[in-house]
Amino acid sequence: MSRTIKTDVAIMGSGLAGLSAAYRLLKTTDLKVAIFEKRPYQGGVVSNCPMAFMSLPDTPEHMASALRVMGEFTNYAGDLGLARTIFHYSSLLPDIVLGELGIEVEDMIVNDPATFGQKRAYGSGFPNGMDVGDYYFIKGRGQGHAAALVCLGYRRIIESLGGQFYFNTPIQKIIREGDRVTGAVACDKTGERVDIRCKTLLVASGGISDNPQMMKEELGLTRTDDDCSGDGDVIFIHFKNSKETGDGQRAVWEIGGAKGGISVSGHSVVPGPGIVGNIAWMPRNLLRIVQEQPYLWVDANGKRFMNEEMSDQHMAVGAGLYNNPGHCGYIIWDEDTTKRWAKRGVEDDYVYFIFRGKKIEFIREQIDMVKAQGNRHVYHGDTIHDLCEYMGIDEKGLRETLADYNSYCENGVDLEFGKNPRFLRPVREESGQVYAMRIHLGGYDTIGGITVNRYCQVLDTKKKVIPGLYSAGGMIAGSLYGNPPVNASSSFTASCSSGLAAADYMAKEIKGE
Ligand SMILES: Cc1cc2nc3c(=O)[nH]c(=O)nc-3n(C[C@H](O)[C@H](O)[C@H](O)COP(=O)(O)OP(=O)(O)OC[C@H]3O[C@@H](n4cnc5c(N)ncnc54)[C@H](O)[C@@H]3O)c2cc1C
């Protein structure tokens, strides 16, 4: 049994990129648009999550400054032509998101283009390379529904304009006849084959994080659960049913599309029961705040692996952890630091913009509480020996590190990584108690896999355009940021803007312009 669906534009995936493209096509053209989605509803990886986004005002000064920052941040490995497209379309986002979709923002920060790249994007957590526009903090961030409302709003407008959704209908294969892509094959929930005939196809199906085999083959990583209870070495903070299964990447590669760089859209995650809620993104207690702090971080050999000052730049932490044995690290501190938190909080250190803990009290009790829930990633006790035994850290290595590190703290100069002296806090057994927390490599999702040009057209291995085939969203990150892709401009922005851009370029191709 099979049926055929004919449309002008077929879209694979209803995340931010696919929905933005469908919205734009229906708003600005009279083309027929069909959206095929693997899940029973729209939303993709952000069906339910906090959200902040970036928008670049459309002036020459803003564009020039953003391109310079982006080029420097990516070491000129990304396609600045594509970056220009993304930045250009990002200027439309406030009108769409706040205006048409009616989403409320609780905060907005206007940035001077002359100062782009000089601070952590959004104030904390994200690379300076993302500090390229005005920030919008959507109401509901940190409570779990901000982006869901964006996606729901998009769906309502798309349906009202005649766009057709096919849920539970994953695209499995792309059809290329001669040079051109002319359609795709999907399968609906009854198992019936669906032949899709279209003039252009947009692949916007997200990442590969839910596909264990691809994760192993492409990144050498094994996904673990929210508790890190198995032997996995990477944890994702999107929903478990996000269907980031790499179908789009595989289908594009199969018909000759070039592979693009893939990486984990980095974040570090404190694993385990009791620390995070039923979604890894939602913290239950202050241990999540400790994770942001720039004190002593070591690997399983007891050696420091990065300037801990970077703990407020999650992509850098992600890269550091990725390179460690077991793709994890350990934060170590002592009783003096614990007392300091209880008295003065972390305001002289790092206050993360989403989890805004300031005073950290009852840390020992919180560790005991989460341990009682079966969490094996946290520790407090009397000696470095016990700490190392419990956490699996090489004791000799850690003792050597402590001797050096404590002397740096005493002298106020970090001779190993040049960390800002204000973050140099010694770790001493004599303080009465030592503490440790294991931090795993984590990510929002994976990014990359497909190579496109500045018009979001998919390229083959000879960098030639595959006519009729476009891609947008997180999966084009390798073209935008280089290989491996490091998140630079906001992912919300890159996903929505590339979707809007792809819509315009698909319409031009169909109209023969
Ligand atoms: C917890 C969390 C918080 C985040 N917070 C922010 C933030 O504050 N700011 C920011 O800029 N970015 C943030 N991000 C990142 C950003 O949300 C993503 O980069 C972006 O949503 C990706 O959108 P996308 O459309 O490319 O892909 P996705 O959202 O992954 O959508 C892809 C869709 O394709 C579907 N699909 C998969 N296979 C098929 C198939 N075979 N056929 C049809 N459909 C298929 C999937 O089901 C999915 O619905 C966050 C991400 C997470 C997980």
The ligand as a Gaussian input file, in Angstrom:
#p B3LYP/6-31G(d) Opt

LIG

0 1
 C       17.239000      22.208000      26.781000
 C       17.652000      23.075000      25.633000
 C       17.750000      24.437000      25.810000
 C       18.136000      25.251000      24.751000
 N       18.175000      26.594000      24.965000
 C       18.547000      27.397000      23.950000
 C       18.538000      28.809000      24.125000
 O       18.138000      29.343000      25.169000
 N       18.959000      29.588000      23.086000
 C       19.366000      29.055000      21.899000
 O       19.740000      29.793000      21.004000
 N       19.370000      27.720000      21.691000
 C       18.959000      26.887000      22.686000
 N       18.918000      25.533000      22.479000
 C       19.316000      24.998000      21.151000
 C       18.211000      25.168000      20.110000
 O       16.995000      24.976000      20.739000
 C       18.371000      24.167000      18.961000
 O       19.615000      24.392000      18.378000
 C       17.266000      24.310000      17.904000
 O       16.001000      24.207000      18.504000
 C       17.406000      23.268000      16.813000
 O       16.301000      23.364000      15.925000
 P       16.197000      22.493000      14.612000
 O       14.923000      22.878000      13.960000
 O       17.459000      22.565000      13.834000
 O       16.140000      20.964000      15.054000
 P       15.164000      20.157000      16.006000
 O       14.570000      21.007000      17.030000
 O       15.960000      18.999000      16.435000
 O       13.978000      19.667000      15.074000
 C       14.114000      18.591000      14.210000
 C       12.774000      17.914000      14.026000
 O       12.920000      16.940000      13.006000
 C       12.166000      15.798000      13.367000
 N       12.662000      14.638000      12.639000
 C       13.729000      13.861000      12.920000
 N       13.814000      12.880000      12.005000
 C       12.803000      13.061000      11.136000
 C       12.358000      12.368000       9.988000
 N       12.973000      11.257000       9.561000
 N       11.280000      12.827000       9.321000
 C       10.610000      13.927000       9.755000
 N       10.975000      14.608000      10.874000
 C       12.052000      14.181000      11.524000
 C       12.362000      15.700000      14.865000
 O       11.356000      14.904000      15.439000
 C       12.276000      17.170000      15.258000
 O       10.945000      17.536000      15.537000
 C       18.484000      24.692000      23.502000
 C       18.370000      23.316000      23.307000
 C       17.940000      22.513000      24.357000
 C       17.811000      21.046000      24.120000

